[in-house]
Amino acid sequence: MTAAQVLRTLKAIPFEPFEMHLVDGRSIVVRHPELVNLIAGGRLAKVTNRDRLDEVVDVLMIVSLRPLTKLEIRRR
């Protein structure tokens, strides 16, 4: 994945919460665009989760971005 692809999803109007799928099988839910910051020239994504903990992910390790359904948003 590229930083431009991540930015396009973050800046979509209207914004839709999504899930980042990583190469190691993990997934990270992004509920709001302000919870993700691209740093190090777009090489890394710093994602803040519900517990206000930051996780830094190499953008090249993101396999896909999937929009969440309204039901998934409520459950998570």
ZAVO-541585 format. One record per atom (N, C-alpha, C, O): residue number from 1; residue in three letters; x, y, z. Coordinates in pm, 1 decimal, m for minus. Each point is the difference from the previous one (the first is absolute). Layout:
REM residues N
<drenfi k="NUM" r="ALA" u="X" v="Y" w="Z"/>
...
This chain:
REM residues 76
<drenfi k="1" r="MET" u="86.4" v="m116.3" w="0.0"/>
<drenfi k="1" r="MET" u="m86.4" v="116.3" w="0.0"/>
<drenfi k="1" r="MET" u="91.3" v="123.0" w="0.0"/>
<drenfi k="1" r="MET" u="112.3" v="m4.5" w="50.3"/>
<drenfi k="2" r="THR" u="m161.6" v="112.0" w="m106.5"/>
<drenfi k="2" r="THR" u="77.8" v="123.8" w="m1.0"/>
<drenfi k="2" r="THR" u="m64.2" v="102.8" w="93.3"/>
<drenfi k="2" r="THR" u="m116.8" v="m12.0" w="37.2"/>
<drenfi k="3" r="ALA" u="194.8" v="112.3" w="m0.5"/>
<drenfi k="3" r="ALA" u="m51.5" v="107.3" w="84.6"/>
<drenfi k="3" r="ALA" u="m114.1" v="72.5" w="m71.2"/>
<drenfi k="3" r="ALA" u="m96.0" v="42.4" w="64.3"/>
<drenfi k="4" r="ALA" u="105.9" v="m27.8" w="m196.7"/>
<drenfi k="4" r="ALA" u="m105.3" v="68.5" w="m76.3"/>
<drenfi k="4" r="ALA" u="m131.9" v="m76.1" w="9.2"/>
<drenfi k="4" r="ALA" u="m106.0" v="61.6" w="11.0"/>
<drenfi k="5" r="GLN" u="111.0" v="m193.5" w="m15.4"/>
<drenfi k="5" r="GLN" u="m122.1" v="m79.3" w="11.4"/>
<drenfi k="5" r="GLN" u="m62.6" v="15.6" w="138.4"/>
<drenfi k="5" r="GLN" u="m122.0" v="11.5" w="12.3"/>
<drenfi k="6" r="VAL" u="204.6" v="m11.0" w="90.6"/>
<drenfi k="6" r="VAL" u="m50.3" v="17.8" w="136.5"/>
<drenfi k="6" r="VAL" u="m59.7" v="139.7" w="14.2"/>
<drenfi k="6" r="VAL" u="m108.3" v="15.4" w="56.4"/>
<drenfi k="7" r="LEU" u="177.1" v="85.7" w="m106.6"/>
<drenfi k="7" r="LEU" u="m49.8" v="137.9" w="7.5"/>
<drenfi k="7" r="LEU" u="m133.2" v="16.3" w="m72.4"/>
<drenfi k="7" r="LEU" u="m89.4" v="69.3" w="48.5"/>
<drenfi k="8" r="ARG" u="76.5" v="m132.3" w="m163.2"/>
<drenfi k="8" r="ARG" u="m124.6" v="8.2" w="m75.8"/>
<drenfi k="8" r="ARG" u="m117.0" v="m54.2" w="82.6"/>
<drenfi k="8" r="ARG" u="m109.0" v="57.4" w="m1.3"/>
<drenfi k="9" r="THR" u="131.4" v="m166.7" w="72.5"/>
<drenfi k="9" r="THR" u="m104.2" v="m58.4" w="84.3"/>
<drenfi k="9" r="THR" u="m29.6" v="90.4" w="119.5"/>
<drenfi k="9" r="THR" u="m115.8" v="16.6" w="38.4"/>
<drenfi k="10" r="LEU" u="220.2" v="41.8" w="20.3"/>
<drenfi k="10" r="LEU" u="m19.1" v="88.0" w="115.5"/>
<drenfi k="10" r="LEU" u="m72.6" v="129.4" w="m36.3"/>
<drenfi k="10" r="LEU" u="m73.4" v="55.0" w="82.1"/>
<drenfi k="11" r="LYS" u="93.5" v="m6.2" w="m204.6"/>
<drenfi k="11" r="LYS" u="m58.0" v="128.1" w="m41.2"/>
<drenfi k="11" r="LYS" u="m130.4" v="m14.4" w="m77.2"/>
<drenfi k="11" r="LYS" u="m54.7" v="98.8" w="m48.9"/>
<drenfi k="12" r="ALA" u="4.6" v="m221.7" w="37.8"/>
<drenfi k="12" r="ALA" u="m125.9" v="m22.4" w="m72.5"/>
<drenfi k="12" r="ALA" u="m113.1" v="78.7" w="65.0"/>
<drenfi k="12" r="ALA" u="m7.5" v="12.1" w="122.3"/>
<drenfi k="13" r="ILE" u="m80.2" v="40.9" w="m206.9"/>
<drenfi k="13" r="ILE" u="m115.8" v="74.5" w="50.0"/>
<drenfi k="13" r="ILE" u="m124.6" v="m69.0" w="m52.8"/>
<drenfi k="13" r="ILE" u="m17.0" v="m7.3" w="m121.7"/>
<drenfi k="14" r="PRO" u="m69.4" v="m42.8" w="205.4"/>
<drenfi k="14" r="PRO" u="15.7" v="m2.8" w="145.4"/>
<drenfi k="14" r="PRO" u="99.0" v="m108.4" w="40.6"/>
<drenfi k="14" r="PRO" u="17.5" v="m99.7" w="m70.0"/>
<drenfi k="15" r="PHE" u="46.7" v="121.3" w="184.2"/>
<drenfi k="15" r="PHE" u="93.1" v="m98.9" w="52.2"/>
<drenfi k="15" r="PHE" u="m77.4" v="m124.0" w="42.3"/>
<drenfi k="15" r="PHE" u="m107.1" v="10.3" w="59.9"/>
<drenfi k="16" r="GLU" u="161.5" v="m127.6" w="m91.1"/>
<drenfi k="16" r="GLU" u="m58.0" v="m126.2" w="44.8"/>
<drenfi k="16" r="GLU" u="101.3" v="m72.0" w="87.0"/>
<drenfi k="16" r="GLU" u="113.6" v="m20.2" w="m43.1"/>
<drenfi k="17" r="PRO" u="m151.0" v="m19.2" w="164.8"/>
<drenfi k="17" r="PRO" u="91.6" v="m78.0" w="83.4"/>
<drenfi k="17" r="PRO" u="45.8" v="m124.3" w="m78.0"/>
<drenfi k="17" r="PRO" u="m75.5" v="m57.5" w="m78.4"/>
<drenfi k="18" r="PHE" u="199.9" v="18.5" w="102.0"/>
<drenfi k="18" r="PHE" u="54.0" v="m113.1" w="m74.5"/>
<drenfi k="18" r="PHE" u="93.2" v="m82.5" w="86.8"/>
<drenfi k="18" r="PHE" u="33.1" v="36.8" w="112.8"/>
<drenfi k="19" r="GLU" u="7.6" v="m148.1" w="m168.2"/>
<drenfi k="19" r="GLU" u="90.5" v="m91.6" w="67.3"/>
<drenfi k="19" r="GLU" u="124.3" v="m15.3" w="m86.2"/>
<drenfi k="19" r="GLU" u="m9.4" v="m24.0" w="m120.3"/>
<drenfi k="20" r="MET" u="126.4" v="38.2" w="182.7"/>
<drenfi k="20" r="MET" u="127.6" v="m24.3" w="m68.0"/>
<drenfi k="20" r="MET" u="36.8" v="m145.9" w="23.3"/>
<drenfi k="20" r="MET" u="4.6" v="m45.2" w="114.4"/>
<drenfi k="21" r="HIS" u="21.7" v="m28.3" w="m221.2"/>
<drenfi k="21" r="HIS" u="45.9" v="m137.9" w="12.6"/>
<drenfi k="21" r="HIS" u="150.5" v="m1.3" w="m23.5"/>
<drenfi k="21" r="HIS" u="48.2" v="53.1" w="m100.2"/>
<drenfi k="22" r="LEU" u="26.3" v="m114.0" w="192.9"/>
<drenfi k="22" r="LEU" u="145.9" v="m0.8" w="m6.2"/>
<drenfi k="22" r="LEU" u="52.7" v="m136.3" w="m45.4"/>
<drenfi k="22" r="LEU" u="m70.5" v="m100.6" w="8.4"/>
<drenfi k="23" r="VAL" u="194.0" v="98.3" w="m56.0"/>
<drenfi k="23" r="VAL" u="59.2" v="m124.2" w="m50.9"/>
<drenfi k="23" r="VAL" u="10.1" v="m108.6" w="106.4"/>
<drenfi k="23" r="VAL" u="1.2" v="m118.5" w="m33.4"/>
<drenfi k="24" r="ASP" u="6.0" v="156.7" w="161.3"/>
<drenfi k="24" r="ASP" u="12.4" v="m100.9" w="105.2"/>
<drenfi k="24" r="ASP" u="m135.2" v="m56.0" w="44.7"/>
<drenfi k="24" r="ASP" u="m6.9" v="m77.6" w="95.3"/>
<drenfi k="25" r="GLY" u="m101.9" v="117.5" w="m165.2"/>
<drenfi k="25" r="GLY" u="m132.0" v="m52.7" w="32.1"/>
<drenfi k="25" r="GLY" u="m81.8" v="86.4" w="94.5"/>
<drenfi k="25" r="GLY" u="m119.7" v="m23.3" w="17.1"/>
<drenfi k="26" r="ARG" u="182.5" v="122.5" w="44.4"/>
<drenfi k="26" r="ARG" u="m74.3" v="88.1" w="90.6"/>
<drenfi k="26" r="ARG" u="m83.9" v="98.1" w="m80.9"/>
<drenfi k="26" r="ARG" u="22.6" v="20.9" w="m119.1"/>
<drenfi k="27" r="SER" u="m120.2" v="38.6" w="187.6"/>
<drenfi k="27" r="SER" u="m75.5" v="107.5" w="m62.0"/>
<drenfi k="27" r="SER" u="m17.0" v="111.3" w="102.1"/>
<drenfi k="27" r="SER" u="m7.4" v="m24.7" w="120.3"/>
<drenfi k="28" r="ILE" u="1.4" v="146.9" w="m170.0"/>
<drenfi k="28" r="ILE" u="m13.3" v="117.9" w="84.8"/>
<drenfi k="28" r="ILE" u="m120.3" v="78.8" w="m48.9"/>
<drenfi k="28" r="ILE" u="m9.4" v="33.3" w="m118.1"/>
<drenfi k="29" r="VAL" u="m82.4" v="m3.6" w="208.8"/>
<drenfi k="29" r="VAL" u="m119.4" v="76.3" w="m33.8"/>
<drenfi k="29" r="VAL" u="31.1" v="149.8" w="9.9"/>
<drenfi k="29" r="VAL" u="58.1" v="46.4" w="98.1"/>
<drenfi k="30" r="VAL" u="m97.8" v="27.2" w="m200.9"/>
<drenfi k="30" r="VAL" u="16.0" v="145.8" w="m2.4"/>
<drenfi k="30" r="VAL" u="m140.5" v="59.4" w="m3.2"/>
<drenfi k="30" r="VAL" u="m70.9" v="m11.2" w="m100.0"/>
<drenfi k="31" r="ARG" u="31.4" v="74.5" w="210.8"/>
<drenfi k="31" r="ARG" u="m135.6" v="54.2" w="13.3"/>
<drenfi k="31" r="ARG" u="m12.2" v="144.8" w="m46.7"/>
<drenfi k="31" r="ARG" u="m109.1" v="45.5" w="m34.3"/>
<drenfi k="32" r="HIS" u="221.0" v="26.8" w="33.1"/>
<drenfi k="32" r="HIS" u="m4.6" v="142.0" w="m34.7"/>
<drenfi k="32" r="HIS" u="133.3" v="37.1" w="m66.2"/>
<drenfi k="32" r="HIS" u="104.8" v="m49.7" w="41.0"/>
<drenfi k="33" r="PRO" u="m107.8" v="135.5" w="m141.8"/>
<drenfi k="33" r="PRO" u="124.4" v="32.3" w="m70.8"/>
<drenfi k="33" r="PRO" u="105.1" v="68.3" w="86.6"/>
<drenfi k="33" r="PRO" u="119.3" v="m9.1" w="m29.1"/>
<drenfi k="34" r="GLU" u="m161.7" v="77.1" w="134.7"/>
<drenfi k="34" r="GLU" u="97.1" v="68.3" w="86.1"/>
<drenfi k="34" r="GLU" u="75.9" v="m97.4" w="90.7"/>
<drenfi k="34" r="GLU" u="90.6" v="41.1" w="72.5"/>
<drenfi k="35" r="LEU" u="m126.6" v="m168.8" w="m76.2"/>
<drenfi k="35" r="LEU" u="68.5" v="m99.6" w="82.5"/>
<drenfi k="35" r="LEU" u="118.3" v="m63.5" w="m72.6"/>
<drenfi k="35" r="LEU" u="66.5" v="m88.4" w="54.1"/>
<drenfi k="36" r="VAL" u="m40.3" v="133.7" w="m176.9"/>
<drenfi k="36" r="VAL" u="113.7" v="m52.1" w="m77.3"/>
<drenfi k="36" r="VAL" u="85.0" v="117.5" w="m45.3"/>
<drenfi k="36" r="VAL" u="m50.8" v="97.8" w="m54.9"/>
<drenfi k="37" r="ASN" u="179.9" v="m108.7" w="78.6"/>
<drenfi k="37" r="ASN" u="96.8" v="99.5" w="m47.0"/>
<drenfi k="37" r="ASN" u="107.7" v="m72.0" w="m78.6"/>
<drenfi k="37" r="ASN" u="58.8" v="m97.4" w="47.2"/>
<drenfi k="38" r="LEU" u="m33.4" v="146.2" w="m167.7"/>
<drenfi k="38" r="LEU" u="111.8" v="m54.7" w="m77.1"/>
<drenfi k="38" r="LEU" u="124.4" v="76.8" w="41.2"/>
<drenfi k="38" r="LEU" u="1.9" v="123.0" w="m2.7"/>
<drenfi k="39" r="ILE" u="101.3" v="m195.9" w="40.7"/>
<drenfi k="39" r="ILE" u="123.9" v="60.2" w="47.2"/>
<drenfi k="39" r="ILE" u="117.2" v="m56.7" w="m79.7"/>
<drenfi k="39" r="ILE" u="m16.6" v="m92.0" w="m80.1"/>
<drenfi k="40" r="ALA" u="132.6" v="147.0" w="102.5"/>
<drenfi k="40" r="ALA" u="123.0" v="m44.1" w="m68.0"/>
<drenfi k="40" r="ALA" u="m17.8" v="5.6" w="m151.4"/>
<drenfi k="40" r="ALA" u="34.5" v="m94.0" w="m71.5"/>
<drenfi k="41" r="GLY" u="m89.3" v="206.6" w="23.7"/>
<drenfi k="41" r="GLY" u="m17.2" v="17.1" w="m143.3"/>
<drenfi k="41" r="GLY" u="m103.7" v="m91.9" w="m61.3"/>
<drenfi k="41" r="GLY" u="5.0" v="m26.8" w="m120.0"/>
<drenfi k="42" r="GLY" u="m98.7" v="m21.8" w="199.4"/>
<drenfi k="42" r="GLY" u="m104.6" v="m89.7" w="m48.4"/>
<drenfi k="42" r="GLY" u="37.4" v="m146.5" w="8.4"/>
<drenfi k="42" r="GLY" u="m77.8" v="m86.4" w="m40.5"/>
<drenfi k="43" r="ARG" u="194.5" v="57.6" w="91.9"/>
<drenfi k="43" r="ARG" u="45.8" v="m138.9" w="10.6"/>
<drenfi k="43" r="ARG" u="m71.6" v="m74.2" w="113.7"/>
<drenfi k="43" r="ARG" u="m21.6" v="m120.9" w="m8.6"/>
<drenfi k="44" r="LEU" u="m15.1" v="193.3" w="114.5"/>
<drenfi k="44" r="LEU" u="m63.0" v="m60.8" w="116.7"/>
<drenfi k="44" r="LEU" u="m136.6" v="62.1" w="25.9"/>
<drenfi k="44" r="LEU" u="m23.0" v="117.7" w="m27.6"/>
<drenfi k="45" r="ALA" u="m67.3" v="m199.7" w="81.3"/>
<drenfi k="45" r="ALA" u="m131.5" v="49.5" w="40.6"/>
<drenfi k="45" r="ALA" u="m11.2" v="m19.3" w="150.8"/>
<drenfi k="45" r="ALA" u="14.3" v="m111.2" w="50.9"/>
<drenfi k="46" r="LYS" u="m40.1" v="220.7" w="19.3"/>
<drenfi k="46" r="LYS" u="m21.1" v="m6.6" w="144.8"/>
<drenfi k="46" r="LYS" u="m150.9" v="0.7" w="22.0"/>
<drenfi k="46" r="LYS" u="m68.6" v="96.8" w="m32.8"/>
<drenfi k="47" r="VAL" u="17.9" v="m207.7" w="89.3"/>
<drenfi k="47" r="VAL" u="m144.0" v="m17.5" w="18.2"/>
<drenfi k="47" r="VAL" u="m30.3" v="m2.1" w="149.3"/>
<drenfi k="47" r="VAL" u="62.1" v="m74.3" w="76.0"/>
<drenfi k="48" r="THR" u="m158.4" v="156.8" w="m34.7"/>
<drenfi k="48" r="THR" u="m42.8" v="3.8" w="139.6"/>
<drenfi k="48" r="THR" u="m125.3" v="m85.1" w="13.4"/>
<drenfi k="48" r="THR" u="m96.7" v="19.9" w="m73.5"/>
<drenfi k="49" r="ASN" u="97.5" v="m115.5" w="167.9"/>
<drenfi k="49" r="ASN" u="m115.1" v="m88.4" w="15.9"/>
<drenfi k="49" r="ASN" u="m96.7" v="52.3" w="105.4"/>
<drenfi k="49" r="ASN" u="19.5" v="109.1" w="53.5"/>
<drenfi k="50" r="ARG" u="m122.8" v="m185.8" w="m23.8"/>
<drenfi k="50" r="ARG" u="m103.1" v="40.0" w="96.6"/>
<drenfi k="50" r="ARG" u="54.6" v="32.1" w="138.0"/>
<drenfi k="50" r="ARG" u="m52.7" v="86.9" w="69.6"/>
<drenfi k="51" r="ASP" u="158.2" v="m156.7" w="m30.0"/>
<drenfi k="51" r="ASP" u="59.9" v="19.8" w="132.0"/>
<drenfi k="51" r="ASP" u="100.7" v="114.1" w="0.4"/>
<drenfi k="51" r="ASP" u="73.0" v="19.1" w="97.3"/>
<drenfi k="52" r="ARG" u="m69.5" v="56.4" w="m206.0"/>
<drenfi k="52" r="ARG" u="92.3" v="112.8" w="m17.4"/>
<drenfi k="52" r="ARG" u="147.0" v="m42.8" w="m0.4"/>
<drenfi k="52" r="ARG" u="88.7" v="76.4" w="38.1"/>
<drenfi k="53" r="LEU" u="m65.5" v="m199.3" w="m81.7"/>
<drenfi k="53" r="LEU" u="135.6" v="m50.1" w="m15.0"/>
<drenfi k="53" r="LEU" u="37.6" v="10.7" w="m147.1"/>
<drenfi k="53" r="LEU" u="m81.4" v="m27.9" w="m88.0"/>
<drenfi k="54" r="ASP" u="204.7" v="68.2" w="62.1"/>
<drenfi k="54" r="ASP" u="47.1" v="15.1" w="m137.3"/>
<drenfi k="54" r="ASP" u="70.1" v="m126.3" w="m46.9"/>
<drenfi k="54" r="ASP" u="73.2" v="m64.8" w="74.8"/>
<drenfi k="55" r="GLU" u="m97.6" v="32.4" w="m199.8"/>
<drenfi k="55" r="GLU" u="71.1" v="m110.4" w="m64.0"/>
<drenfi k="55" r="GLU" u="58.2" v="55.4" w="m128.8"/>
<drenfi k="55" r="GLU" u="m70.2" v="65.0" w="m77.5"/>
<drenfi k="56" r="VAL" u="197.2" v="m90.4" w="54.7"/>
<drenfi k="56" r="VAL" u="66.3" v="47.6" w="m120.9"/>
<drenfi k="56" r="VAL" u="15.6" v="m118.2" w="m95.0"/>
<drenfi k="56" r="VAL" u="53.2" v="m104.9" w="36.5"/>
<drenfi k="57" r="VAL" u="m101.2" v="124.7" w="m159.4"/>
<drenfi k="57" r="VAL" u="m1.4" v="m106.2" w="m99.7"/>
<drenfi k="57" r="VAL" u="74.4" v="47.0" w="m124.1"/>
<drenfi k="57" r="VAL" u="m20.0" v="112.5" w="m45.7"/>
<drenfi k="58" r="ASP" u="104.5" v="m197.1" w="m8.2"/>
<drenfi k="58" r="ASP" u="65.9" v="28.5" w="m127.1"/>
<drenfi k="58" r="ASP" u="m107.0" v="m6.7" w="m108.8"/>
<drenfi k="58" r="ASP" u="m66.2" v="m102.7" w="m14.9"/>
<drenfi k="59" r="VAL" u="48.5" v="209.7" w="m60.7"/>
<drenfi k="59" r="VAL" u="m104.5" v="6.0" w="m101.9"/>
<drenfi k="59" r="VAL" u="15.0" v="m113.4" w="m101.6"/>
<drenfi k="59" r="VAL" u="m99.6" v="m49.1" w="m53.0"/>
<drenfi k="60" r="LEU" u="222.3" v="7.7" w="25.7"/>
<drenfi k="60" r="LEU" u="21.9" v="m109.6" w="m95.3"/>
<drenfi k="60" r="LEU" u="m49.9" v="m134.1" w="53.5"/>
<drenfi k="60" r="LEU" u="m11.7" v="m95.8" w="m76.4"/>
<drenfi k="61" r="MET" u="m17.5" v="87.3" w="204.8"/>
<drenfi k="61" r="MET" u="m49.9" v="m123.9" w="60.2"/>
<drenfi k="61" r="MET" u="m153.1" v="m7.1" w="1.0"/>
<drenfi k="61" r="MET" u="m57.6" v="m98.4" w="46.4"/>
<drenfi k="62" r="ILE" u="m7.6" v="203.2" w="m97.6"/>
<drenfi k="62" r="ILE" u="m145.9" v="m1.0" w="m10.0"/>
<drenfi k="62" r="ILE" u="m38.6" v="m71.4" w="m128.9"/>
<drenfi k="62" r="ILE" u="39.7" v="40.6" w="m109.2"/>
<drenfi k="63" r="VAL" u="m117.4" v="m147.0" w="123.3"/>
<drenfi k="63" r="VAL" u="m40.1" v="m80.6" w="m114.6"/>
<drenfi k="63" r="VAL" u="m124.2" v="58.2" w="m66.7"/>
<drenfi k="63" r="VAL" u="m8.4" v="6.6" w="m122.7"/>
<drenfi k="64" r="SER" u="m88.2" v="35.6" w="205.1"/>
<drenfi k="64" r="SER" u="m123.2" v="53.7" w="m55.7"/>
<drenfi k="64" r="SER" u="m70.1" v="90.2" w="100.7"/>
<drenfi k="64" r="SER" u="28.1" v="m3.0" w="119.8"/>
<drenfi k="65" r="LEU" u="m120.3" v="83.5" w="m172.3"/>
<drenfi k="65" r="LEU" u="m85.2" v="85.9" w="81.5"/>
<drenfi k="65" r="LEU" u="m143.4" v="m38.5" w="m35.2"/>
<drenfi k="65" r="LEU" u="m38.1" v="0.7" w="m117.1"/>
<drenfi k="66" r="ARG" u="m41.8" v="m34.6" w="219.4"/>
<drenfi k="66" r="ARG" u="m136.6" v="m44.8" w="m24.4"/>
<drenfi k="66" r="ARG" u="m98.5" v="85.4" w="78.3"/>
<drenfi k="66" r="ARG" u="12.1" v="11.1" w="122.0"/>
<drenfi k="67" r="PRO" u="m110.5" v="50.4" w="m190.4"/>
<drenfi k="67" r="PRO" u="m100.9" v="77.6" w="71.9"/>
<drenfi k="67" r="PRO" u="m77.9" v="m89.7" w="95.2"/>
<drenfi k="67" r="PRO" u="m24.8" v="m116.8" w="m30.0"/>
<drenfi k="68" r="LEU" u="m13.4" v="171.9" w="144.6"/>
<drenfi k="68" r="LEU" u="m78.9" v="m75.0" w="97.0"/>
<drenfi k="68" r="LEU" u="m148.3" v="24.6" w="m24.0"/>
<drenfi k="68" r="LEU" u="m40.2" v="109.8" w="m38.6"/>
<drenfi k="69" r="THR" u="m39.9" v="m211.7" w="61.6"/>
<drenfi k="69" r="THR" u="m144.7" v="17.0" w="m8.6"/>
<drenfi k="69" r="THR" u="m48.0" v="69.5" w="127.3"/>
<drenfi k="69" r="THR" u="72.4" v="3.5" w="99.5"/>
<drenfi k="70" r="LYS" u="m191.8" v="50.8" w="m101.7"/>
<drenfi k="70" r="LYS" u="m54.6" v="67.1" w="118.4"/>
<drenfi k="70" r="LYS" u="m9.6" v="m96.2" w="117.2"/>
<drenfi k="70" r="LYS" u="23.5" v="39.5" w="114.2"/>
<drenfi k="71" r="LEU" u="m57.5" v="m164.7" w="m140.3"/>
<drenfi k="71" r="LEU" u="m9.1" v="m100.5" w="105.1"/>
<drenfi k="71" r="LEU" u="137.7" v="m25.6" w="62.5"/>
<drenfi k="71" r="LEU" u="11.5" v="m10.0" w="122.2"/>
<drenfi k="72" r="GLU" u="91.8" v="m0.6" w="m204.7"/>
<drenfi k="72" r="GLU" u="135.7" v="m21.0" w="51.9"/>
<drenfi k="72" r="GLU" u="46.2" v="117.8" w="83.8"/>
<drenfi k="72" r="GLU" u="67.8" v="m18.9" w="101.0"/>
<drenfi k="73" r="ILE" u="m103.2" v="139.8" w="m141.1"/>
<drenfi k="73" r="ILE" u="40.3" v="118.7" w="75.2"/>
<drenfi k="73" r="ILE" u="m61.6" v="m3.5" w="139.3"/>
<drenfi k="73" r="ILE" u="67.1" v="31.4" w="98.4"/>
<drenfi k="74" r="ARG" u="m193.6" v="m69.1" w="m89.5"/>
<drenfi k="74" r="ARG" u="m67.4" v="m6.3" w="130.3"/>
<drenfi k="74" r="ARG" u="58.3" v="m108.5" w="89.5"/>
<drenfi k="74" r="ARG" u="11.2" v="19.0" w="121.1"/>
<drenfi k="75" r="ARG" u="25.9" v="m132.1" w="m179.2"/>
<drenfi k="75" r="ARG" u="52.2" v="m113.2" w="77.1"/>
<drenfi k="75" r="ARG" u="138.9" v="25.1" w="55.4"/>
<drenfi k="75" r="ARG" u="34.2" v="m49.5" w="107.4"/>
<drenfi k="76" r="ARG" u="45.0" v="125.3" w="m179.2"/>
<drenfi k="76" r="ARG" u="140.4" v="16.1" w="38.8"/>
<drenfi k="76" r="ARG" u="12.8" v="119.7" w="86.7"/>
<drenfi k="76" r="ARG" u="110.0" v="32.6" w="44.5"/>
